[in-house]
Amino acid sequence: MPVGGTMRIRTILKWLLYLVGGIVGIALLGVLTIYVLIGNDLGRTFDIEGSTIAILDDDASIAEGERLAHVRGCYGGCHGKNTVGSIFMEMPDGTQIVAPDLGLAAQKYSTRELERIIRHGIRPDGTSVLVIMPSISFYDLSDEDVGAIIAFLKTQRPGEVQLPDRNVGPLGSLLLFYYKQIVGTILAAEKIDHEMPRIDPAKDNPSAHGRYLAFTICTECHGFDLRGEAGVGAPDLAIAVAYTAENFRKLLRTGVPMDGRELGLMAKMATNRFSHLTDGEVDALHTYLRTLATQPVDH
C-alpha cells in the first residue's frame, strides 16, 4: 500500500478513536452528573414534625394492627414474608434498594418517628424514603389505624439476617433519574401535601368510609385520583359501577373479576392483602367507588 494511503488510514483511525473517546467521556460525565444529582436528592432533608399518637397495647388493638398491616402491605408485602424486610432491588453496580425490617425499626424508633415515616415518608434523620413506599396513601390514615399498626409492629421480632443499608450506584442513579423524569420526583416526602387535612374515616357512613379506605389503599396502584395508572395496567376504579356487591366481594377476596380473567398483580394483592378486609369494609369500598362513575375525570 502506498505510504500516503497508510497515513490516511492511520489519520482516520486516530480521529475515530478521538470520536469514540469523546463519546465515552461525555457519557461518563453524564452518568457522573446524574449520580451527583440523585445523590443530592437522596440527601435532601425535610423539616416536617411528626405527630404523637396513642398506642394501645391490648390484645384487641394488636390483633387489629396485624389485620391493618396485612391490608396495607406492611406484613407479607414489600417487607418480606412477614415484617423482617427484604432487598427490594439489586443491580450489578452495587445498588441495593432495601425494604427495612419493621420489627427492628419499631424497636429503634420512637412512636413519633414511626408515625413520621409512615404518614410523611421522612426518616428520623430528615431524609425521605423513596416513592416505592406509599406514604402519600398512608398520609390519610387515622391516628387510630396508625397507632394499631405501630402497636402490632412493636410485637414483631427482628429478623435473624441483618439487611444492608440502602446503596445507590451509577446504574441505580440512572434508573432513578429516568423514573424522576416520568413522575417528577423519587422522594415520597416531596409528593405529599403535609398541611392537607386528613380524610375522616367516618366509620358510621358507608360511602364516606369507603372513600377513606380507597384513598389509603387503592391509590397505591390506581393513581392519586383513583382513575387508573396505565403504566401498571391499573384501571379507572369507576369500573366498580359494573360490579354487583357479590361480584365485587369475589374480586377483593380472590382477585377474580366478573369475566374470569387472570389479573396478575390484582390477584396477588387480593389474596395477600384485601382478603383481610371485613365484609363491611368491602361493601363500603364498593359503595364509594360506584360514585366515581358520576364524577368527572380530572386529567
C-alpha positions in Angstrom: 0.0 0.0 0.0 1.3 3.5 -0.8 2.7 5.5 2.1 0.0 8.2 1.6 -2.8 5.6 1.8 -1.4 4.2 5.1 -1.1 7.6 6.5 -4.7 8.4 5.6 -5.9 5.2 7.3 -4.0 6.0 10.4 -5.4 9.5 10.5 -8.9 8.2 10.1 -8.4 5.6 12.8 -6.9 8.3 15.1 -9.9 10.6 14.6 -12.3 7.6 15.1 -10.5 6.9 18.4 -10.9 10.5 19.4 -14.6 10.4 18.5 -15.2 7.2 20.4 -13.2 8.5 23.4 -15.1 11.8 23.3 -18.5 10.0 23.2 -17.4 7.7 26.1 -16.1 10.7 28.0 -19.4 12.6 27.5 -21.3 9.5 28.6 -19.2 9.1 31.7 -19.6 12.8 32.5 -23.4 12.4 32.1 -23.5 9.4 34.3 -21.4 11.2 36.9 -23.6 14.2 36.8 -26.8 12.1 37.2 -25.1 10.2 40.1 -24.4 13.5 41.9 -27.9 14.9 41.2 -29.6 11.8 42.5 -27.3 11.7 45.5 -28.3 15.3 46.2 -32.0 14.3 46.1 -31.4 11.3 48.4 -29.6 13.6 50.8 -32.3 16.3 51.0 -33.9 16.8 54.4 -37.4 17.8 55.2 -38.4 19.9 58.2 -41.7 18.2 59.0 -42.7 17.3 62.5 -44.3 14.0 63.3 -47.4 13.6 65.5 -47.7 12.0 68.9 -50.4 9.4 68.8 -51.8 7.0 71.3 -50.5 3.4 71.2 -52.8 0.8 72.8 -51.0 -2.5 73.5 -54.0 -4.6 74.5 -54.6 -7.9 72.6 -57.5 -6.5 70.6 -55.6 -3.4 69.4 -52.6 -5.6 68.4 -54.8 -8.0 66.5 -56.4 -5.1 64.7 -53.0 -3.7 63.9 -51.9 -7.1 62.4 -55.0 -7.0 60.2 -54.4 -3.5 59.1 -50.7 -4.3 58.5 -51.8 -7.1 56.1 -54.2 -4.8 54.3 -51.7 -2.0 53.8 -48.9 -4.3 52.8 -46.7 -3.9 55.9 -47.0 -7.6 56.7 -46.3 -10.1 54.0 -45.9 -7.5 51.3 -42.9 -5.4 50.3 -41.2 -6.1 53.6 -40.8 -9.8 53.1 -42.8 -12.9 54.2 -43.8 -11.1 57.4 -42.1 -7.9 58.6 -38.4 -8.9 58.5 -37.7 -6.8 55.4 -36.2 -7.7 52.0 -33.8 -6.5 49.4 -36.3 -4.9 47.0 -33.9 -4.4 44.1 -30.3 -5.3 43.4 -28.1 -4.2 40.4 -24.6 -5.2 39.3 -23.1 -1.8 40.3 -23.9 -2.5 44.0 -27.2 -0.7 44.0 -29.5 -2.2 46.7 -32.9 -0.8 47.4 -34.0 -2.2 50.8 -37.4 -2.6 52.4 -36.4 -2.4 56.1 -37.0 -4.8 58.9 -40.1 -3.3 60.5 -39.7 -5.2 63.8 -36.2 -3.7 64.1 -37.4 -0.2 63.1 -40.2 -0.4 65.7 -37.6 -1.2 68.4 -35.2 1.6 67.3 -37.5 4.5 66.7 -40.0 6.4 68.8 -43.7 6.4 68.1 -43.4 9.9 66.8 -40.6 8.9 64.4 -42.5 5.8 63.2 -45.6 8.0 62.5 -43.5 10.4 60.5 -42.0 7.6 58.4 -45.5 6.1 57.8 -47.5 9.2 57.1 -44.9 11.7 55.9 -42.2 9.4 54.3 -39.5 11.0 56.4 -36.8 9.1 58.2 -35.5 10.1 61.7 -32.6 11.9 60.0 -34.9 14.0 58.0 -34.3 12.4 54.6 -37.1 11.0 52.6 -37.9 7.4 51.7 -38.3 6.5 48.0 -41.7 6.8 46.4 -42.0 3.0 46.4 -43.0 3.5 50.0 -46.7 4.6 49.6 -46.6 7.3 52.3 -48.8 9.5 50.1 -51.5 6.9 50.6 -50.7 6.4 54.2 -50.8 10.2 55.0 -54.6 9.9 55.3 -54.5 7.0 57.8 -56.2 7.9 61.0 -54.4 8.1 64.3 -56.3 5.0 65.5 -55.2 3.0 62.5 -51.6 4.1 62.6 -51.5 3.5 66.3 -52.8 0.0 65.9 -50.2 -0.8 63.2 -47.4 0.5 65.3 -48.6 -1.5 68.3 -48.5 -4.6 66.2 -45.1 -3.8 64.7 -43.7 -3.4 68.2 -44.6 -7.1 68.9 -42.5 -8.3 65.9 -39.1 -9.8 66.5 -36.4 -8.5 64.2 -35.2 -11.0 61.5 -32.1 -13.1 62.1 -30.4 -11.8 58.9 -29.2 -8.2 59.1 -30.2 -6.3 55.9 -27.7 -4.0 54.2 -28.2 -0.2 54.2 -29.7 1.3 51.0 -27.0 1.9 48.4 -27.5 3.6 45.0 -24.7 3.2 42.5 -24.4 4.7 39.0 -26.8 2.3 37.3 -29.3 2.8 40.2 -28.9 6.5 39.8 -29.7 6.3 36.1 -32.8 4.2 36.8 -34.0 6.7 39.5 -33.3 9.6 37.2 -35.4 8.1 34.5 -38.2 7.5 37.0 -37.9 11.1 38.1 -38.5 12.3 34.6 -41.7 10.3 34.4 -43.3 11.1 37.8 -41.4 14.3 38.8 -39.7 13.1 42.0 -38.2 10.0 43.5 -38.9 11.2 47.1 -42.1 10.2 48.9 -42.0 13.3 51.1 -41.9 15.6 48.1 -45.2 14.2 46.8 -47.2 14.8 50.0 -49.0 18.0 50.9 -48.0 17.8 54.6 -50.5 20.5 55.6 -53.6 18.9 53.9 -56.4 17.9 56.3 -56.7 14.2 56.6 -59.8 12.3 55.3 -62.3 11.5 58.0 -62.6 7.7 58.5 -66.3 8.2 59.1 -67.0 4.6 60.0 -70.7 5.3 60.5 -71.1 6.4 56.9 -70.5 3.6 54.3 -69.8 5.9 51.4 -67.5 8.2 53.4 -65.7 5.3 55.0 -65.3 3.8 51.6 -63.6 7.0 50.4 -61.2 6.7 53.4 -60.4 3.1 52.5 -60.0 3.9 48.8 -57.6 6.7 49.4 -55.5 4.8 51.9 -55.4 1.6 49.9 -56.3 1.8 46.2 -54.3 4.9 45.3 -51.1 2.9 45.6 -51.8 1.3 42.2 -54.8 3.2 40.7 -53.4 6.7 40.9 -54.0 9.5 43.4 -57.4 10.2 41.9 -58.3 6.5 41.6 -58.8 6.9 37.8 -56.1 4.5 36.8 -52.4 4.1 36.1 -51.7 3.0 32.6 -48.0 2.1 33.4 -49.1 -0.7 35.7 -52.3 -1.6 33.9 -54.5 -0.4 36.8 -57.9 0.6 35.5 -60.1 3.6 36.4 -61.9 2.4 39.6 -65.2 3.8 38.3 -65.4 0.3 36.8 -66.8 -0.7 40.2 -70.2 0.5 39.0 -70.4 -2.5 36.7 -70.0 -4.9 39.6 -72.7 -6.3 41.8 -71.9 -6.4 45.5 -71.4 -10.1 45.3 -69.0 -9.9 42.3 -67.1 -7.1 44.0 -66.6 -9.1 47.1 -65.3 -12.0 45.0 -62.9 -9.7 43.3 -61.4 -8.4 46.5 -61.3 -11.8 48.2 -59.8 -13.8 45.2 -58.7 -11.3 42.6 -61.0 -12.8 40.0 -63.1 -10.3 38.0 -66.5 -10.8 36.5 -65.2 -12.1 33.2 -62.9 -14.6 35.0 -59.6 -13.2 33.5 -56.3 -13.7 35.4 -55.4 -10.3 36.8 -51.8 -11.0 38.0 -50.9 -8.2 40.4 -54.6 -7.6 41.5 -55.0 -11.3 42.2 -51.9 -11.3 44.4 -53.0 -8.1 46.2 -56.5 -9.5 46.8 -55.4 -12.9 48.2 -52.5 -11.5 50.3 -53.9 -8.2 51.4 -57.5 -7.3 50.5 -58.8 -10.7 51.8 -58.2 -9.2 55.3 -60.8 -6.5 54.8 -64.0 -7.0 56.7 -67.3 -7.5 54.8 -68.4 -4.1 55.9 -65.2 -2.5 54.6 -65.5 -4.3 51.2 -69.2 -3.1 50.9 -68.1 0.5 51.9 -65.4 0.5 49.2 -67.9 -0.7 46.7 -70.4 2.0 47.7 -67.9 4.8 47.3 -66.2 3.5 44.1 -69.5 3.3 42.4 -69.9 7.1 42.8 -66.8 7.7 40.7 -68.8 6.9 37.6 -70.7 10.2 38.1 -67.6 12.3 38.8 -65.6 14.0 36.0 -62.1 12.6 35.3 -59.6 15.3 36.4 -56.8 14.5 33.9 
